[in-house]
Amino acid sequence: MIVRAGIIAGRDVDNTIFRFFSSPALPVPDPDRHQQFVHTDDVARFTAEAVSHTHTGAVNITGTGTLTMREIAHIIDRPLIRVPERALRTAISAAWKLGVSELAPGEIGGLLYMPIVDTTRLHDEWGFTCAWSSRAALEDMARAAHGVVSLGKRTVTLPWRVSPGSTEHVGPLRAILLRRTYADEVDRVVRDIEQLVLEGRTEEGPTAAARRQLILDMAEHSTLLARIGDQARLPAHLVARATQASAAAKEGISP
């Protein structure tokens, strides 16, 4: 069996694709070129099901819908720069030869010009439906790309970013930076949780399970945000809001 996947995305992705989309800007020859994405959860779920099936041949797996490079840049929150394809290939080839890029010259074509695939066989023969649309999968990857900048082989997490797994230690410099960005960070997480809980009320099956896990992860993130805010002695009402958002998230998915 041959499985052909769209661009794999999600908040737990850490590969060449993620670093390309989390670069300071997205250089593309055709801003209106469409792409398809599939979430890591759906790839894992399909793989688990596939090992017990006897199907043969090729099958395509990707989330519903497509996104243009313009839409991708907007979701990832990166400026889009239109670059002639020859110039882009020349730049990537030079960076590769200098050892500062992990994206090989031959890979850029596959990334920018992946074919749009048909998933009829996935649905009709396998009875499998992706829980995440292309947009939802990319939006989830955007959560991981927030406050992250990739430069060649190196990925830098900006000091003000509170990411899942962040250390709770807050030094003097980080405390100063957090004072400027903490309110926006809390607002972003609270809005995300509220939207996820609202949308999750009408979902069922694999989509509901994926949404539930995401909400739990966001609740944990909000708790971490509150603890760091408390340690940095940031405004008490913002710390309380982050704490309340975590509680609301858990309550929103309780049976």
Short mmCIF file of the C-alpha atoms (twelve columns), coordinates in Angstrom:
data_MODEL
# 
_entry.id   MODEL 
# 
loop_
_atom_site.group_PDB 
_atom_site.id 
_atom_site.type_symbol 
_atom_site.label_atom_id 
_atom_site.label_alt_id 
_atom_site.label_comp_id 
_atom_site.label_asym_id 
_atom_site.label_seq_id 
_atom_site.Cartn_x 
_atom_site.Cartn_y 
_atom_site.Cartn_z 
_atom_site.pdbx_PDB_model_num 
ATOM 1   C CA . MET A 1   0.000   0.000  0.000   1 
ATOM 2   C CA . ILE A 2   1.203   3.498  -0.831  1 
ATOM 3   C CA . VAL A 3   -0.059  6.430  1.257   1 
ATOM 4   C CA . ARG A 4   0.232   9.903  -0.259  1 
ATOM 5   C CA . ALA A 5   -0.321  12.687 2.244   1 
ATOM 6   C CA . GLY A 6   -0.824  16.413 1.933   1 
ATOM 7   C CA . ILE A 7   1.511   18.750 3.795   1 
ATOM 8   C CA . ILE A 8   1.589   17.379 7.338   1 
ATOM 9   C CA . ALA A 9   0.763   20.050 9.913   1 
ATOM 10  C CA . GLY A 10  -0.194  20.410 13.553  1 
ATOM 11  C CA . ARG A 11  1.014   21.945 16.795  1 
ATOM 12  C CA . ASP A 12  3.454   19.071 17.373  1 
ATOM 13  C CA . VAL A 13  5.221   19.307 13.998  1 
ATOM 14  C CA . ASP A 14  8.932   20.129 14.065  1 
ATOM 15  C CA . ASN A 15  10.490  19.543 10.675  1 
ATOM 16  C CA . THR A 16  11.709  21.246 7.511   1 
ATOM 17  C CA . ILE A 17  8.159   22.161 6.506   1 
ATOM 18  C CA . PHE A 18  7.491   23.834 9.862   1 
ATOM 19  C CA . ARG A 19  10.730  25.804 9.665   1 
ATOM 20  C CA . PHE A 20  9.895   26.986 6.150   1 
ATOM 21  C CA . PHE A 21  6.489   28.276 7.237   1 
ATOM 22  C CA . SER A 22  7.888   29.830 10.440  1 
ATOM 23  C CA . SER A 23  10.608  31.765 8.630   1 
ATOM 24  C CA . PRO A 24  10.473  35.595 8.893   1 
ATOM 25  C CA . ALA A 25  8.686   35.778 5.520   1 
ATOM 26  C CA . LEU A 26  7.264   33.338 2.980   1 
ATOM 27  C CA . PRO A 27  8.996   33.642 -0.410  1 
ATOM 28  C CA . VAL A 28  6.746   32.163 -3.105  1 
ATOM 29  C CA . PRO A 29  6.568   32.419 -6.907  1 
ATOM 30  C CA . ASP A 30  2.775   32.078 -7.058  1 
ATOM 31  C CA . PRO A 31  0.741   33.512 -4.131  1 
ATOM 32  C CA . ASP A 32  -2.450  31.980 -5.534  1 
ATOM 33  C CA . ARG A 33  -1.125  28.430 -5.700  1 
ATOM 34  C CA . HIS A 34  -3.351  26.063 -3.672  1 
ATOM 35  C CA . GLN A 35  -2.104  23.620 -1.037  1 
ATOM 36  C CA . GLN A 36  -3.652  20.845 1.037   1 
ATOM 37  C CA . PHE A 37  -2.788  19.999 4.645   1 
ATOM 38  C CA . VAL A 38  -3.344  16.954 6.823   1 
ATOM 39  C CA . HIS A 39  -3.045  16.935 10.601  1 
ATOM 40  C CA . THR A 40  -0.578  14.683 12.421  1 
ATOM 41  C CA . ASP A 41  -3.508  13.274 14.425  1 
ATOM 42  C CA . ASP A 42  -5.235  12.092 11.247  1 
ATOM 43  C CA . VAL A 43  -2.034  10.591 9.834   1 
ATOM 44  C CA . ALA A 44  -1.468  8.671  13.081  1 
ATOM 45  C CA . ARG A 45  -5.102  7.525  13.270  1 
ATOM 46  C CA . PHE A 46  -5.098  6.360  9.650   1 
ATOM 47  C CA . THR A 47  -1.779  4.536  10.100  1 
ATOM 48  C CA . ALA A 48  -3.160  2.703  13.135  1 
ATOM 49  C CA . GLU A 49  -6.202  1.595  11.122  1 
ATOM 50  C CA . ALA A 50  -4.207  0.721  8.003   1 
ATOM 51  C CA . VAL A 51  -2.041  -1.918 9.690   1 
ATOM 52  C CA . SER A 52  -5.098  -4.100 10.292  1 
ATOM 53  C CA . HIS A 53  -6.577  -3.731 6.784   1 
ATOM 54  C CA . THR A 54  -5.907  -5.783 3.676   1 
ATOM 55  C CA . HIS A 55  -6.359  -2.922 1.189   1 
ATOM 56  C CA . THR A 56  -3.662  -2.524 -1.439  1 
ATOM 57  C CA . GLY A 57  -2.717  0.165  -3.930  1 
ATOM 58  C CA . ALA A 58  -2.401  3.902  -3.420  1 
ATOM 59  C CA . VAL A 59  -4.561  6.089  -1.199  1 
ATOM 60  C CA . ASN A 60  -4.482  9.842  -0.656  1 
ATOM 61  C CA . ILE A 61  -4.989  11.367 2.781   1 
ATOM 62  C CA . THR A 62  -5.515  15.062 3.348   1 
ATOM 63  C CA . GLY A 63  -7.927  17.378 5.099   1 
ATOM 64  C CA . THR A 64  -10.894 18.853 3.267   1 
ATOM 65  C CA . GLY A 65  -10.446 22.111 1.400   1 
ATOM 66  C CA . THR A 66  -7.427  23.933 0.035   1 
ATOM 67  C CA . LEU A 67  -5.561  27.118 0.930   1 
ATOM 68  C CA . THR A 68  -3.704  29.559 -1.274  1 
ATOM 69  C CA . MET A 69  -0.234  30.700 -0.281  1 
ATOM 70  C CA . ARG A 70  -1.785  34.099 0.503   1 
ATOM 71  C CA . GLU A 71  -4.176  32.454 2.956   1 
ATOM 72  C CA . ILE A 72  -1.359  30.379 4.418   1 
ATOM 73  C CA . ALA A 73  0.753   33.483 5.051   1 
ATOM 74  C CA . HIS A 74  -2.209  35.169 6.751   1 
ATOM 75  C CA . ILE A 75  -2.924  32.190 9.017   1 
ATOM 76  C CA . ILE A 76  0.739   31.725 9.946   1 
ATOM 77  C CA . ASP A 77  1.012   35.510 10.387  1 
ATOM 78  C CA . ARG A 78  3.976   35.944 8.078   1 
ATOM 79  C CA . PRO A 79  4.502   38.495 5.308   1 
ATOM 80  C CA . LEU A 80  4.368   37.001 1.835   1 
ATOM 81  C CA . ILE A 81  7.058   37.986 -0.650  1 
ATOM 82  C CA . ARG A 82  6.592   37.209 -4.313  1 
ATOM 83  C CA . VAL A 83  9.899   35.904 -5.666  1 
ATOM 84  C CA . PRO A 84  10.574  34.601 -9.200  1 
ATOM 85  C CA . GLU A 85  11.000  30.841 -9.092  1 
ATOM 86  C CA . ARG A 86  14.476  30.928 -10.617 1 
ATOM 87  C CA . ALA A 87  15.674  33.447 -8.022  1 
ATOM 88  C CA . LEU A 88  14.162  31.386 -5.205  1 
ATOM 89  C CA . ARG A 89  15.805  28.184 -6.407  1 
ATOM 90  C CA . THR A 90  19.153  29.974 -6.777  1 
ATOM 91  C CA . ALA A 91  18.942  31.370 -3.240  1 
ATOM 92  C CA . ILE A 92  18.009  28.001 -1.722  1 
ATOM 93  C CA . SER A 93  20.765  26.254 -3.665  1 
ATOM 94  C CA . ALA A 94  23.334  28.776 -2.402  1 
ATOM 95  C CA . ALA A 95  22.111  28.442 1.196   1 
ATOM 96  C CA . TRP A 96  22.246  24.657 0.908   1 
ATOM 97  C CA . LYS A 97  25.837  24.706 -0.358  1 
ATOM 98  C CA . LEU A 98  26.833  26.996 2.515   1 
ATOM 99  C CA . GLY A 99  25.252  24.588 4.978   1 
ATOM 100 C CA . VAL A 100 22.825  27.132 6.406   1 
ATOM 101 C CA . SER A 101 19.627  25.634 4.976   1 
ATOM 102 C CA . GLU A 102 18.131  22.197 5.576   1 
ATOM 103 C CA . LEU A 103 15.780  22.643 2.615   1 
ATOM 104 C CA . ALA A 104 17.537  21.008 -0.325  1 
ATOM 105 C CA . PRO A 105 17.262  22.611 -3.797  1 
ATOM 106 C CA . GLY A 106 15.272  19.653 -5.085  1 
ATOM 107 C CA . GLU A 107 12.729  19.887 -2.273  1 
ATOM 108 C CA . ILE A 108 11.432  23.391 -2.948  1 
ATOM 109 C CA . GLY A 109 9.488   22.250 -6.015  1 
ATOM 110 C CA . GLY A 110 7.763   19.520 -4.031  1 
ATOM 111 C CA . LEU A 111 6.832   21.991 -1.317  1 
ATOM 112 C CA . LEU A 112 5.526   24.775 -3.540  1 
ATOM 113 C CA . TYR A 113 3.932   22.619 -6.228  1 
ATOM 114 C CA . MET A 114 2.437   19.646 -4.408  1 
ATOM 115 C CA . PRO A 115 -0.475  18.308 -6.484  1 
ATOM 116 C CA . ILE A 116 -4.031  18.660 -5.252  1 
ATOM 117 C CA . VAL A 117 -5.157  15.095 -4.582  1 
ATOM 118 C CA . ASP A 118 -8.510  13.331 -4.641  1 
ATOM 119 C CA . THR A 119 -9.576  11.552 -1.438  1 
ATOM 120 C CA . THR A 120 -12.560 9.622  -2.841  1 
ATOM 121 C CA . ARG A 121 -10.899 6.248  -2.230  1 
ATOM 122 C CA . LEU A 122 -10.048 7.251  1.343   1 
ATOM 123 C CA . HIS A 123 -13.729 7.923  2.039   1 
ATOM 124 C CA . ASP A 124 -15.472 5.317  -0.106  1 
ATOM 125 C CA . GLU A 125 -13.212 2.280  0.305   1 
ATOM 126 C CA . TRP A 126 -11.601 2.939  3.653   1 
ATOM 127 C CA . GLY A 127 -14.515 4.719  5.300   1 
ATOM 128 C CA . PHE A 128 -12.029 7.184  6.765   1 
ATOM 129 C CA . THR A 129 -12.668 10.897 7.293   1 
ATOM 130 C CA . CYS A 130 -10.044 13.330 8.514   1 
ATOM 131 C CA . ALA A 131 -11.022 15.079 11.733  1 
ATOM 132 C CA . TRP A 132 -9.128  18.209 10.711  1 
ATOM 133 C CA . SER A 133 -9.719  20.270 7.568   1 
ATOM 134 C CA . SER A 134 -6.726  21.732 5.736   1 
ATOM 135 C CA . ARG A 135 -7.419  25.103 7.362   1 
ATOM 136 C CA . ALA A 136 -7.813  23.653 10.863  1 
ATOM 137 C CA . ALA A 137 -4.578  21.662 10.532  1 
ATOM 138 C CA . LEU A 138 -2.653  24.764 9.462   1 
ATOM 139 C CA . GLU A 139 -4.264  26.874 12.189  1 
ATOM 140 C CA . ASP A 140 -3.061  24.312 14.702  1 
ATOM 141 C CA . MET A 141 0.476   24.554 13.324  1 
ATOM 142 C CA . ALA A 142 0.182   28.336 13.582  1 
ATOM 143 C CA . ARG A 143 -0.216  27.884 17.350  1 
ATOM 144 C CA . ALA A 144 3.262   26.351 17.419  1 
ATOM 145 C CA . ALA A 145 4.685   28.981 15.044  1 
ATOM 146 C CA . HIS A 146 3.458   31.885 17.186  1 
ATOM 147 C CA . GLY A 147 6.479   33.684 18.632  1 
ATOM 148 C CA . VAL A 148 8.898   31.423 16.758  1 
ATOM 149 C CA . VAL A 149 11.260  32.453 13.961  1 
ATOM 150 C CA . SER A 150 13.227  29.941 11.897  1 
ATOM 151 C CA . LEU A 151 16.409  31.047 10.179  1 
ATOM 152 C CA . GLY A 152 17.889  28.273 8.085   1 
ATOM 153 C CA . LYS A 153 18.580  25.330 10.382  1 
ATOM 154 C CA . ARG A 154 18.027  27.337 13.536  1 
ATOM 155 C CA . THR A 155 14.706  27.990 15.245  1 
ATOM 156 C CA . VAL A 156 14.525  30.845 17.734  1 
ATOM 157 C CA . THR A 157 11.781  31.205 20.328  1 
ATOM 158 C CA . LEU A 158 11.287  34.877 21.148  1 
ATOM 159 C CA . PRO A 159 11.845  35.685 24.855  1 
ATOM 160 C CA . TRP A 160 8.283   36.919 25.468  1 
ATOM 161 C CA . ARG A 161 6.635   33.787 24.138  1 
ATOM 162 C CA . VAL A 162 5.057   31.424 26.647  1 
ATOM 163 C CA . SER A 163 5.016   28.126 24.795  1 
ATOM 164 C CA . PRO A 164 3.859   24.696 25.969  1 
ATOM 165 C CA . GLY A 165 6.727   23.216 27.932  1 
ATOM 166 C CA . SER A 166 8.266   26.635 28.635  1 
ATOM 167 C CA . THR A 167 10.346  26.910 31.758  1 
ATOM 168 C CA . GLU A 168 8.495   28.611 34.571  1 
ATOM 169 C CA . HIS A 169 11.630  30.471 35.592  1 
ATOM 170 C CA . VAL A 170 11.264  34.175 34.835  1 
ATOM 171 C CA . GLY A 171 14.463  36.214 34.840  1 
ATOM 172 C CA . PRO A 172 14.577  40.034 34.959  1 
ATOM 173 C CA . LEU A 173 14.786  40.475 31.160  1 
ATOM 174 C CA . ARG A 174 11.928  38.079 30.465  1 
ATOM 175 C CA . ALA A 175 9.786   39.778 33.108  1 
ATOM 176 C CA . ILE A 176 10.305  43.140 31.391  1 
ATOM 177 C CA . LEU A 177 9.374   41.699 27.990  1 
ATOM 178 C CA . LEU A 178 6.329   39.931 29.418  1 
ATOM 179 C CA . ARG A 179 4.998   43.196 30.832  1 
ATOM 180 C CA . ARG A 180 4.693   44.460 27.258  1 
ATOM 181 C CA . THR A 181 3.170   41.350 25.715  1 
ATOM 182 C CA . TYR A 182 1.371   39.451 28.479  1 
ATOM 183 C CA . ALA A 183 -2.042  41.074 27.998  1 
ATOM 184 C CA . ASP A 184 -2.006  40.216 24.282  1 
ATOM 185 C CA . GLU A 185 -0.911  36.647 25.042  1 
ATOM 186 C CA . VAL A 186 -3.732  36.168 27.538  1 
ATOM 187 C CA . ASP A 187 -6.252  37.664 25.091  1 
ATOM 188 C CA . ARG A 188 -5.069  35.337 22.324  1 
ATOM 189 C CA . VAL A 189 -5.343  32.203 24.461  1 
ATOM 190 C CA . VAL A 190 -8.720  33.171 25.958  1 
ATOM 191 C CA . ARG A 191 -10.220 33.885 22.514  1 
ATOM 192 C CA . ASP A 192 -8.874  30.591 21.219  1 
ATOM 193 C CA . ILE A 193 -10.346 28.623 24.119  1 
ATOM 194 C CA . GLU A 194 -13.737 30.342 23.851  1 
ATOM 195 C CA . GLN A 195 -13.942 29.631 20.122  1 
ATOM 196 C CA . LEU A 196 -12.851 26.010 20.517  1 
ATOM 197 C CA . VAL A 197 -15.393 25.317 23.267  1 
ATOM 198 C CA . LEU A 198 -18.178 26.965 21.252  1 
ATOM 199 C CA . GLU A 199 -17.404 25.015 18.078  1 
ATOM 200 C CA . GLY A 200 -16.945 21.764 19.988  1 
ATOM 201 C CA . ARG A 201 -20.551 21.712 21.206  1 
ATOM 202 C CA . THR A 202 -21.848 20.572 17.818  1 
ATOM 203 C CA . GLU A 203 -19.104 18.085 16.937  1 
ATOM 204 C CA . GLU A 204 -18.987 14.316 17.353  1 
ATOM 205 C CA . GLY A 205 -16.824 11.329 16.471  1 
ATOM 206 C CA . PRO A 206 -13.117 11.788 15.646  1 
ATOM 207 C CA . THR A 207 -13.563 15.538 15.216  1 
ATOM 208 C CA . ALA A 208 -14.951 15.879 18.742  1 
ATOM 209 C CA . ALA A 209 -12.096 13.783 20.153  1 
ATOM 210 C CA . ALA A 210 -9.496  15.929 18.391  1 
ATOM 211 C CA . ARG A 211 -11.191 19.098 19.603  1 
ATOM 212 C CA . ARG A 212 -11.327 17.786 23.168  1 
ATOM 213 C CA . GLN A 213 -7.594  17.074 23.246  1 
ATOM 214 C CA . LEU A 214 -6.811  20.485 21.790  1 
ATOM 215 C CA . ILE A 215 -8.956  22.199 24.429  1 
ATOM 216 C CA . LEU A 216 -7.188  20.226 27.171  1 
ATOM 217 C CA . ASP A 217 -3.811  21.287 25.763  1 
ATOM 218 C CA . MET A 218 -4.959  24.912 25.624  1 
ATOM 219 C CA . ALA A 219 -6.191  24.681 29.231  1 
ATOM 220 C CA . GLU A 220 -2.768  23.451 30.301  1 
ATOM 221 C CA . HIS A 221 -1.158  26.273 28.344  1 
ATOM 222 C CA . SER A 222 -3.406  28.827 30.022  1 
ATOM 223 C CA . THR A 223 -2.475  27.432 33.451  1 
ATOM 224 C CA . LEU A 224 1.218   27.770 32.583  1 
ATOM 225 C CA . LEU A 225 0.562   31.320 31.402  1 
ATOM 226 C CA . ALA A 226 -1.034  32.125 34.765  1 
ATOM 227 C CA . ARG A 227 1.841   30.629 36.760  1 
ATOM 228 C CA . ILE A 228 4.443   32.552 34.779  1 
ATOM 229 C CA . GLY A 229 2.429   35.759 35.093  1 
ATOM 230 C CA . ASP A 230 2.212   35.272 38.843  1 
ATOM 231 C CA . GLN A 231 5.947   34.649 39.134  1 
ATOM 232 C CA . ALA A 232 6.728   37.735 37.032  1 
ATOM 233 C CA . ARG A 233 4.353   39.781 39.235  1 
ATOM 234 C CA . LEU A 234 2.267   40.848 36.282  1 
ATOM 235 C CA . PRO A 235 -1.183  42.474 36.735  1 
ATOM 236 C CA . ALA A 236 -3.320  40.266 38.968  1 
ATOM 237 C CA . HIS A 237 -6.435  40.628 36.808  1 
ATOM 238 C CA . LEU A 238 -4.581  39.188 33.801  1 
ATOM 239 C CA . VAL A 239 -3.233  36.270 35.827  1 
ATOM 240 C CA . ALA A 240 -6.767  35.630 37.107  1 
ATOM 241 C CA . ARG A 241 -8.154  35.750 33.569  1 
ATOM 242 C CA . ALA A 242 -5.674  33.107 32.409  1 
ATOM 243 C CA . THR A 243 -6.582  30.921 35.410  1 
ATOM 244 C CA . GLN A 244 -10.302 31.332 34.734  1 
ATOM 245 C CA . ALA A 245 -9.836  30.490 31.047  1 
ATOM 246 C CA . SER A 246 -8.181  27.205 31.983  1 
ATOM 247 C CA . ALA A 247 -11.046 26.306 34.324  1 
ATOM 248 C CA . ALA A 248 -13.632 27.290 31.700  1 
ATOM 249 C CA . ALA A 249 -11.913 25.102 29.105  1 
ATOM 250 C CA . LYS A 250 -12.031 22.038 31.340  1 
ATOM 251 C CA . GLU A 251 -15.634 22.756 32.287  1 
ATOM 252 C CA . GLY A 252 -16.580 23.192 28.633  1 
ATOM 253 C CA . ILE A 253 -15.560 19.625 27.763  1 
ATOM 254 C CA . SER A 254 -16.776 17.916 30.916  1 
ATOM 255 C CA . PRO A 255 -19.518 15.291 30.375  1 
# 
